[in-house]
Amino acid sequence: MRVLYENSGAEDKRLVVDDELHGTDMLRRSPRRDRYPAMVTEFIEEHARG
């Protein structure tokens, strides 16, 4: 995951690591799941075109 992140050509990127889960399980099952939807929404809103 970190190698893919480091090699991404994106100028604005964010790596969010959950020590226990990955993918959609971070949004559904993580003890910190209350934080993730807002982070995703904020990132999309900042980068949405149109």
RAHUBEL-V672425 format. One record per residue. PHI is phi in radians with two decimals (NA if undefined). PSI is psi in radians with two decimals (999 if undefined). Layout:
BEGIN
phi = [PHI PHI]
psi = [PSI PSI]
END
This chain:
BEGIN
phi = [NA -1.18 -1.13 -1.06 -1.06 -1.10 -1.61 -1.16 -1.44 -1.12 -1.42 -2.02 -2.46 -2.41 -1.87 -1.99 -1.98 -1.93 -1.07 -1.88 -2.29 -2.54 1.10 -1.16 -1.11 -1.09 -1.40 -1.79 -2.10 -1.20 -1.06 -1.75 -1.06 -1.20 -1.50 -1.20 -1.00 -1.14 -1.12 -1.14 -1.07 -1.05 -1.10 -1.12 -1.08 -1.20 -1.98 -1.21 -1.90 2.27]
psi = [-0.80 -0.62 -0.77 -0.75 -0.86 -0.55 -0.02 2.43 -0.05 2.45 -0.64 1.88 2.74 2.32 2.09 2.07 2.23 2.14 -0.34 -0.60 2.94 2.91 -2.53 -0.35 -0.47 -0.63 -0.46 -0.63 -0.20 2.51 -0.36 0.29 -0.37 -0.36 -0.58 -0.77 -0.71 -0.66 -0.75 -0.82 -0.78 -0.78 -0.77 -0.78 -0.64 -0.46 0.00 2.47 2.44 999]
END
